[in-house]
Amino acid sequence: MKRYIKHVFSVLLATAFVAGCNDAEYNVAETTVFLQESLGEAGIAGQVTMIPADGKKISLTMALSDKVNEDVILRFAVDETALATYNKEQSGEYLLMDKDLYDLGQDIKITAGNYVSEPVEIILNKIPDEIADRPLALPLTVEVVKSHVKVAPVTSKYVIAVTPVLINELAQFSGGPNLTNENFTTFYPQYTIECRFQMQNSANRNRFVFNNGYLSGRFEDPQQAQDGHDAHALVQFHVNPDKWINPELSFKSNKWQHLAVSYNGTAITIYVNGAFAGTKEYPVENAGQFNFLKWFESSTYWGSCKLLITEVRVWSVCRTEKQIQSNIKSVLPTSAGLEGYWRVNKTTYNATDKSFADLTEKGHPLTTNATSIQWVSGVSSEDTKTDWK
């Protein structure tokens, strides 16, 4: 008898469990909608993409956490709050894309008893040339048009970020252009210095990218190929006072290269093309002193090399690796902590005093003593090689 009662109880319990599962499967109020592409991310998910001349389509898929017994009608909408969160999480500076640059499509239906929608195409139009240098983004969120399902607070959001493509008429220098601002005299408890450039070759030693006040500090780069580095490929820099680092990564000729040097108050760290390339303790009282700014000083060392430089920057903050990686090609002139920003192209060049304008408008033009400049039109920030003139 006891065994029979136990059996009946077990059957009833199992039946109740199955019924509960069935109720949950079709309980609209407890079902959430999300984007499949957003799963697995710690914060707001997204992607960085380039938009070609004929535009681009991005496919995203909406999904439900459970099946429901009604059609669910959804749509995409723009969410500026999601963009603010994404910028904070990614150390980005993306700006909201104008409405005429995208098409979010029509309402999307997930039919009763199904989990997912058909892939939804977001259409991105070509970015006009006059704003192609801006970091734009389209922050999306899912909205419920018809149903009682809930929207997942994070995984319902997705940011499509557009990497800027800069096409400029650049100055090609033969030898070091000696870009200089003698009046850049200041002290920063922390700083970051950045430069993006191309060099024709690595045929000579002791070439340095910038100098902020000290002339003797330098390392001896390899005189021949060794340890995975080409000869003379460890381009160097000078900081005040005498301190330098042997980089762990070398530069490549005829390709866009990016150097960043940051100082956090106790140590100097360098990055090559956004990747960590070395650090060194720097417990010197006047380490943040700038006596001047000089980039690619003219000397016999640069004499046999042609150069293209897209831009150089000085910050009064120690930028993180993530921040550096997010803004290798360009930044906004109004960025917090940006003290000097120069694009070395014909648009910013003043032929009268042979200077390039400071885009921060803080009054630090860079002059050059180059005897001749070869202007090269149509140079793209995405070029993978250079046809030297």
ABEGO torsion letter per residue (X at the ends): XAAAAAAAAAAAAAAAAAAAAAAAAABAAABBBBBAAABGBABBBEBBBBBBAAEBBBBBBBBBABBBABBBBBBBBBBAAAAAAAAAAAGBABBBBBAAABBAEBBBBBBBGBABBBBBBBBBBBBBAAAAABBBBBBBBBBBABEABBBBAAAABBBBBBBBBBBBBBBBBBEBAGBBBAABBBBBABBBBBBBBBBABBABBGBBABBAGBAABBBBBBABBBGGBBBGABBBBBBOBBBBBBBABBBBBGBBBBBBBBBAGABBBBBBGGBBAEBBBBBBAAAABBABBBBGBBBAAAAABBBBBABBBBBABBBBAAAAAAAAABBBAABBGBABBBBBBAAABBAAAGBBBBAAGAGBBBBBABABBBBBBGBBAABABBBBX
